[in-house]
Amino acid sequence: MESTYFRRGFGLKAEIEGQRSADYHSAIVESMRAEGNRLRAGPLTFHLAQEFGFCYGVDRAVDYAYETRAKFPDRRLFLVGEIIHNPHVNANLAKMGVTFLYRDSSAGEFDFSGIGADDVVIIPAFGVTMRDFQRLRDIGCVVVDTTCGSVLNVWKRVESYARDGFTAVIHGKHYHEETKATASQVLRHPGGKHLIVFNMAEARSVCDWIEGKVSGDVNALASRFAAAASDGFDFTRDLERVGVANQTTMLSGESLAIAAEFRKALARRYGDEQIAEHFRSFDTICSATQERQDAVVQLLEQPIDVMLVIGGYNSSNTCALAALAESRGVRAYHIEDADNIDVAGQSIRHQPVGSKQEVTQAEWLGGATNIGVTAGASTPNNKIGETVARVCETAGTSFSL
């Protein structure tokens, strides 16, 4: 009987190596690595963070998607959402004949109605909810699961909270596919509950309720978290025992601070000697996310005039890198790729930290000579190299490899 579930690859790396290299390799990035992550071009010096770009989980997901096309050349191939949050990688998959599945705007569920048992469906690096996974298995199609191992580790932690009667409080974006999938893990146990908080302000509002600082009707709090809480969530009952986890790509320092805030609130409510009965926490930021954040901090220990952060606008870990750079007092520009830089107009289109709207900044380079460069875990090397080349063109200078 043919297997219909795959998670460990097809052993076709040699077959896909040429196409993958053509799609994502950068001679500029390789040259920078060979020169201590630096490149000098006239008056400019580019400083590349020690850790940047594709992480292991993304590499694996992309490789697996390419291998899937090679393994099933004659079958219809679908992808649940996006393989990762990078428009260029997803565009390359579309060119390979991958059909993207999106959530229905009214029902809020992925439309699997057109999928048959002979089709192949790829689960992205973020994973899918338990319900969506079961729906695919019920169809009987081939399922290729690229869910990142770091995400799976968070799922195990959240599942253990639900098993032991703790509500999972997740630091993340309630609309993000990874967080949706993570939150669904509480359903493995009857009565499992989750609550998702986006930032410290949201966390503090919940902690104030736990401590009894909020008087009156709880309806305002329930309304605020209507889209971020499990069905039937009761703020009076379901916050007595809390286990904290996080979307793997959030800013590490904020996740740790939010966990500490919940611990303090529960200790004030129930007493420090009872804290083990009411609070659990484990840092579930993935190692690659942490390494890229640490590399930005290390890079900014030297004088940097401008920081370029390259990656998809909807990439949480890329947004976190931009926020981290800006928090260190450095001008940071989060751009998707080199096309955001207008050489003739001497301007740059970027997404400011904390915003969802792209803006244009004129004369952005100014007199900067030391340019910091990093990229989110879903950004391929070729997009980094193209950006460096475009900045040099803007400055009217050149370099040799």
N, C-alpha and C positions, 0 to 999 in steps of 0.2 A: 504493500500500500504506500502510495506517495506521501511523503511528509508535507504538511501544509503550514508548519511553523518553523521559522529559522531565526536564530539569534547570534550565531557564531561565525557568520561569513561563509563564503562558498569556495575559498581557496583560489580566487581568480585575480590576485593582485598583479601578477605578471601580465595578464591580459589587459588590465585597465591602466597600467602605469603610464603608457605613452600619452593617452588622452588626458589623464589627470594632470600630468606634468605640463602638457600644453595649455591646459585651462588655468593653472594656478601658480606655476613657477615664476620666479623673478630673479634675474641676474643681478639687479641692483641690490636686492635684499641679501643675496648670497655674498656679494662684494662687501656690504656693510658688516655682515657677520665676520668675515675674514679680517676686517680692519678694526676689530674691537667694538663693533656696533656703531661705527662712525663713518661719515662720508663728508669730505670737504669739497666744496664747489665754490671757487672764488672766495668772496667774503663770508659765505655761509658754511656753517658746520651743522650737520644733522646728527642728532644723538638718538639712537634707537634703543628703546627699553630692552632689558635683558630677556624678558619674557613677553611675548606678544603673539597675536594672531592665533591661527588654528591650535586648539588644544587636542588632547588625545581623543576625547569623546567626539569632537567634531570631525577629526580625521577619520575616526572609525565610521561615523554615520555617513560621511561623504563617500568613503571607499565602498561601504556596503551598498549604497544606492547605485554606484557605478557598476559594482559586481552584479547587482540584481538585474540591471539592464542586459549585461552580458550573459547571465544565466538564463534569462527568459526573453530572448530576442523577439519572439513571435507572439508574446502575450501582451494583453493590455496591462499597463503599469500605472498604479495610482499612488498618490502620496497624501496622507492625512495632514492637512495644513501645509507647513513649510518644513523642509528637512532641518534647517537652522535659520536663524534670523539674519540672512545676508541675501540681498536681492540678486547679486551676480551668480551665486551658487545655485539659487533656485531657478534662475533664468537658464543656466546651463542644463539643469535637469529637464526643464521644459523642452529644450532643443532635442533632448534625447528621447522625447516622446512620453515623458511622465505627465500624467494628468493630475492637477492639484484639486483636492477636495476641501471645501470651505464650509463653515457653519451657516446654516439657514438663518437669515436675519430675523425670522419670526419665531421659529421653534428653538433656535439656539443650539441645534444639534448638527453634526456633520451629516451631509446627505449621502448615504450609502445605497440609495435605491437603485442606482445604475450598475452596481457591482454584482458580478456573478461568480460562481464557484471556480470558473476557469481563469479568473483574473488574479493579479498579484497586487497586494497593497503594502506599502512601506509605512511603518510607524516611525515618526521623526525622533530626533535625539531628545526632545522634551518628554516623550511618552504620550500616552492617551489615557483618558479616564477608564476606570474599570468597566463602566457601561459600554463605552465605545469599543473596547477590546472584546468584550463578550459579543457585541453585535457583529463584529467581523468574524469571530469564530463561528457564530451561528450561520453565517453565509456560506462558510466552507471554503472560502478563497485562500490562496497562499498568503500568509502574513510574514513579512520580513521586519523584524523588530530591531531598530537601531537605538532604543532608549539608552541614554548615557548611564554608565555605572554609578556615577555620583548621584544622579537622580534616583536610581534604584535604592541607594543607601538611605536617602531621605524617606522614601516610601516605607522602608522597613521600620524606621524610627517612628513615623506617624502611625503606622499600623500597630506598633507596640503600645503607643499611647492609648489608642482606642481599645485595644485588648484589655488594658489595665484600668479602664474607666477614666482616663484623662482626656480632656478636650484638647485637640491639637490647635494651638495658636500658631499660625504660619505668617512669617514676615515675607510679604511678596505682593504681587499684583494679581488681584482676584480674576482679572480677565486674561492673564497669561496662560498659555497652554500647559506649561510645566506645573504651575500652581494649581490649575484645575485638576490635572492628573494626580498631583500629590494629595490634594484635599479629598479626592474620591477614595483614597486608601482607608479612610475611617469607616467606610461602609463594609469593610471586611468583618466588622463585629457589630452585633445588634446594639443600637443606641449610640454608636460612634458619632462624635460631633467635631466640627472644625469652625474656626473663626480666622479670617485673614485680615491682617493689618498692613497697611502700605508704608507707614512711616512712624516716627516717634510721636507725632501729634495724635494719630489715631490710637496708637498703643497707650498713650497717656490717658485718653478719654475712657478707655476700657479699664485701665488701672484705677482711675478715680472712682469708677463704679464699684470695683472690687473693694476698695478701701472705704466705701460709704460716703465719699465726698460729694456725690451727685444725689441730690434729693428729688423727690417727685416721680413722675411717670417715666418708665423706661422706654416708652414708645419712640422718643426722639433718638435714643441710642440704637434701638432696633431698626429704625428707618435708615439711619446712617450706614448700617452694615447689612442692609437687606440683601445686597448682591454678593456679600462676602462671608456669609454665615450658612451653615448647613440648615436644611429644612427643619422647622420647629425649634430653632435655637432659642433657649431660654436664658437670658442674661442673669437671672437670679439663681438658677439651678446649675447651669453648665459652665460656670467659671469658678467653681469650688476647687477643682483639680485641673491644673493646666500643664501641658507639655509644649515647649516652644521648639519650632523648627523654622526653616526658611527656604525660600526659592534659592537655588544654588548660586544664582548670579547677582544677588543683591550686594550692596556695599557691606563688607564684613563688619566694620566698626559699628555701623548702625544696627545690624542684626544682634551683635553682642550687647549693645546698649539696651535694646528693646527687651532682650531676655533678662537682663539685670533689673530692668524696671518692673517686669512682672514678678520677679522673685521678691523684690522689696515690697510690692503691693500685697502679695500673698502672705509675706512674713508679718506685715503690719496687721493684716486681717486675722490670721490664725496663730501668730506667734512663731518666732524663729525656731523654737524647739520642735514644731510640727511641720516645718517646711517640706521635709521629704515626703509627707503625705499629700501635699498640695501642689508641688512644683517639680518639674523635670525640664532639663534643657541640655541640648547637645549642639555644638557648632556644626552645622551641615553645609556651610559654604564649601564648594568643591575646591580641591587643591589648586587646580589650574586658575580659577577665578582669583584665589588668594595670591598666587604667584604673580599674576599680572598686576594686581593692585600694589603688591609689595614692590614690584619693579618700577612702577610709576613714582612711588615715594623715594626709592633709591635714586632714580634718574634726576629728580628735582632737588637732590642735595647739592647739585652743581648749578651754576647760573644758566637758566633757560629763559629765553625771551618770549617764546610762543610754543604752545603745546598743541600738536595735531593729534586728534584721536579719531581713528578711521574705523568705520563699521556701520552696520545698519542702524537706522534711527529707532527701530523697534527692538534692538538688541539690549537687553537689560544690563549685561555685563559691560558693554561698551559705554552706555550712559553712565554707569558707575565710575568708569575710568575718567571720563570727562569731569564728573563731579569731584572726584578725588584731586585731580590736577588743579581745578579752580579753587578748591578749599585750601590749597597751598599758596594761593595768591598769584598764580600764573595765568596769563591769558590762554584759555583753552578753546579750541574750535573742534566740535564734533561734526565730522563730515562723513558722507557715505563713500565717496571716492574722489578721484582726481577731477571729475567733471564738475565738482562743486567749486573749483577754482577757476575764475575767469581771468585769463592772462591779459587780454586786451583791456578789460575794464579795471584790472588791478583790484578785484573784489573777491569775496568768498561767501558762498552760501553755506550756512551751518545751522545746527539745532542747538540753541542755548540750553545750558543746564537747567533742568526743571521745566522745560517748555516742550510742547509737541508741535510747535510751528517753526518752520524754517525761515530764517531771516538772512538778509544780505548785508555784509560789512564791507565798506569801501576802504581802500588803503590799509588793508588788514595786516600786511607784512611790515609796513613802516620801516624802521631802521633795525629790525631784528636780525641778528647774526647767528644766534644759537637756537636751533629749532629742535624741540623734542618731538619724538614720533612714537606712538604706540597704536595698537589695534586690538579690537575685541576678539574674543575666542572664536568667533565665527567669520573672521575676515581673512581672505586668502592673501598670500604674499604678493601676488601680482598687483593687487589694488594698493598695497603699501608702496611698492616700487613705482607705480605710475604716479602716485601722489608726490613722491620725492622729486621725480622728474618734472612734474608740473610746477612745483614751487621754484625749482631752478629756472625754468622758463620764465616765470613771473619776475624773478629777480634779474633776468638777463644774464645769467651765468651758466656754466656748463661743468661737467665732470667727466672723468674717464674711469673705466672699470678695469 
